[in-house]
Amino acid sequence: MKEEKLEVKSGFPSFMSKIYAWMAGGILLSAVTVYIILYTFSPIANAFWNLMEATNGWAAYGFIILELVLVFSFRFNPEKMQHTANYATKFIAYSIVNGVTLAIILLMYTEASILNAFISTFALFVVMSAIGFITKRDLSKLGGILFSMLIGLIIASVINLFLLRSSTADFILSIITVIIFTGLTAYDTQKCKAIYAQYGETTTVSSLAIICALELYLDFINLFLGILRIFGNRK
């Protein structure tokens, strides 16, 4: 991973500010979506629960598939960086769709557990993102290892969900999830620096910031879910 003295570039602090602003906005939008679905009797909430009831819960998998499609649509392509509005729209859509799937999961946990998990996630994320920002060590090899572990985690999670249905396996996988995304938070933060070093002055910075914000958003959400599954109290 290419390292440069990015701090001396006048545009870099603004770039990082945009990343964290978009990330925070995405988390807030997801939280608002969760609140609307779980704690209001709005037409949106009623329509969602009617859909879940009519499909016997299978509609949830449709939202998960939609999430995956949106994530893959963010594949980095310097030639498309000028279309900032397109990236912004997809990021907003993803935050809302992820809020829907989060609502289904959070329904199973107490409010105190959710709050405690969020605070713990926030503290851990800040520490690891700071490490990724200030460290001089190249984390690219670590990123490759963690990504390989993530693929294995996804496969194991699918097997456990549909075949094993083991609470012990779910607990172990949750611990592995926290380990993986703790490392990825530092790695992705450093990757944002490398992306800016290579493309920040030649493409639309706003598009780059949104792509990086999605990476960190995913790290935060998966950290949160892992911590919630480990320490959360179910209703």
Stockholm file with secondary structure:
# STOCKHOLM 1.0

chainA/1-235         MKEEKLEVKSGFPSFMSKIYAWMAGGILLSAVTVYIILYTFSPIANAFWNLMEATNGWAAYGFIILELVLVFSFRFNPEKMQHTANYATKFIAYSIVNGVTLAIILLMYTEASILNAFISTFALFVVMSAIGFITKRDLSKLGGILFSMLIGLIIASVINLFLLRSSTADFILSIITVIIFTGLTAYDTQKCKAIYAQYGETTTVSSLAIICALELYLDFINLFLGILRIFGNRK
#=GR chainA/1-235 SS CCCCCGGGSTTHHHHHHHHHHHHHHHHHHHHHHHHHHHHCCCHHHHHHHHHHHHTTTTHHHHHHHHHHHHHHTTCCCGGGTTCHHHHHHHHHHHHHHHHHHHHHHHTTBCHHHHHHHHHHHHHHHHHHHHHHHHCCSCCHHHHHHHHHHHHHHHHHHHHIIIIICCHHHHHHHHHHHHHHHHHHHHHHHHHHHHHHHHHTTTSCHHHHHHHHHHHHHHHHHHHHHHHHHHHCCBC
#=GC SS_cons         CCCCCGGGSTTHHHHHHHHHHHHHHHHHHHHHHHHHHHHCCCHHHHHHHHHHHHTTTTHHHHHHHHHHHHHHTTCCCGGGTTCHHHHHHHHHHHHHHHHHHHHHHHTTBCHHHHHHHHHHHHHHHHHHHHHHHHCCSCCHHHHHHHHHHHHHHHHHHHHIIIIICCHHHHHHHHHHHHHHHHHHHHHHHHHHHHHHHHHTTTSCHHHHHHHHHHHHHHHHHHHHHHHHHHHCCBC
//
